[in-house]
Amino acid sequence: MKFSELISMALKTVTASWMRTLLTMLGVIIGVASVVTLVSIGRGTTEAIEKQYENLGTNLITVNILGQGRATQLNYDKTMQLEEFPEFNNIAPAVSGSNNVKFDRTQQSYNVIGTNDRYLDITKTQLATGRFLSDGDINFRTNVAVLGSTVVSELFGKVNPIDQKINIKGYEFTVIGTLKTKGSAMGGASVDESIIVPLPTAQRQLGMGNIRTTYIEAASKDDITKAQTTFTNYLTTEFKSSNGFRVQNQDSLVQARTEASSTLTGQLVSVACISLLVGGIGIMNIMLVTVTERTREIGIRKSIGAKRRNILLQFLVEAVVISGLGGLIGLVLGIGLSLLWPSINPKQLTVISWDISVYAFLFSVAVGVVFGLYPANKASKLRPIDALRTD
C-alpha cells in the first residue's frame, strides 16, 4: 500500500469521529501553542533588555555605592580627576530622588537627577531644544534645569518651556533645555520622566545627599575592563575596603538579565512540554480503544492478505496524523497569539522563533510516533482467526 493511501485512510478515519479526535489532540495543541508563545515572549524580553541597555550608551560602566556613613562618601572633585587616566572618557557622578515640581497651577512629582555636563554624552541622550548643563552651572551651582520629554508634555503642554520658571521643593529653577524621547530605562525612572539639575545644586538646595551612583564611559570597548579595575582600586583605597560598592559594565548587566530571562523561559517551556507528553498519552489511549473497536476489520484485512507491516503502518500513520494535525493547529494558535500579545500587553515585545516553532511541530509528530507505536504493534500482532471471532 502506498504511503499516500495510508495518509488518505488515516484522514478519513480521524475525521469520521472529529470530536473525539479533537479532544485527543487537545494536549498536543496546548503544548505546541504554549512552547511557541512562551519562547516568543522570552526572546522578545531578551531583545527588549538589549535595546534598553543600548539606550544607556556604549562602553558604559555603572558604579553603585551600597554602604552607609562617612566612610562611603564619594568626593566629586577627586572622582573627576580620574578622567586624566587614558582608559576613561567621561565620568558623571549623580544623585537622584523624587520631588514635587510646580509650574503655574500644575504640580507633579518627578524624578530629579543631579549630575554634571558629561551625563548627556555618557547616556547617549539627545537634546531637543535649548542647551544642557555646563561646567559653569556646576561650578557656580546655578538653578537651571533640563526637562525630559514626558515632563515637558505634562507640565507645559504646547507652551515653550525654555526660559520658563519651575519650582522644585520651594526653589525656583530656570528651564534651559529639553531632551528627546529616549524610552524606558532598566531600573529606576526613565530620563523622559526626569528633571536634570547641576549636582551641587541638587545636593545643597534640594538636600539630595551623597553621591550614590556614578556613570562612567570607557575610552573604548577594549578599555572597559581596565577602567573598571582602576575605579574599583580607587574606591577600595577611598573606603579602605573592597565592600560597600558595586562596579558593573554594560555587558555583564545584559548577560545577567538575559540569562535570567532565558532560564525562566526554559522552565516555562519545560512545563509546556509536559502537555505534549500528556497529549501523547491521550493519543496512545485513544489508539488502543481504536484497535479494540476495529479488531474485526483487522482480522478481515489479514485474512485477505494484509501483512503485519501493513497493519502496523496503518495504525502508526493514524497516530502520527492525529499528533501532526494537533501540532499544526497548535503552531497556528501559538504564532497567532505571539502576534496578538503586544496588543494585549503593550509593554511586552514578542519575537517569533521560527526554528523553535518548527522543532515544536516536529516534536509533536515524534510524540505520535512514540505513543502510537505500541497500539500499532498490538494491532499488527492480532491473529486473524481471533480477530474474526470478535463481535
Secondary structure, DSSP 8 states (H G I E B T S, - for coil): --HHHHHHHHHHHHHHTHHHHHHHHHHHHHHHHHHHHHHHHHHHHHHHHHHHHHHT-TTEEEEEE---SGGG---HHHHHGGGGSTTEEEEEEEEEEEEEEEETTEEEEEEEEEE-TTHHHHTT--EEEE----HHHHHTT--EEEE-HHHHHHHTTTS--TT-EEEETTEEEEEEEEE------SSS--GGGEEEEEHHHHHHTS---S--EEEEEESSGGGHHHHHHHHHHHHHHHHTSS-SEEEEEHHHHHHHHHHHHHHHHHHHHHHHHHHHHHHHHHHHHHHHHHHHHTHHHHHHHHHTT--HHHHHHHHHHHHHHHHHHHHHHHHHHHHHHHHHHHHHSTT------HHHHHHHHHHHHHHHHHHHHHHHHHHHT--HHHHHH--
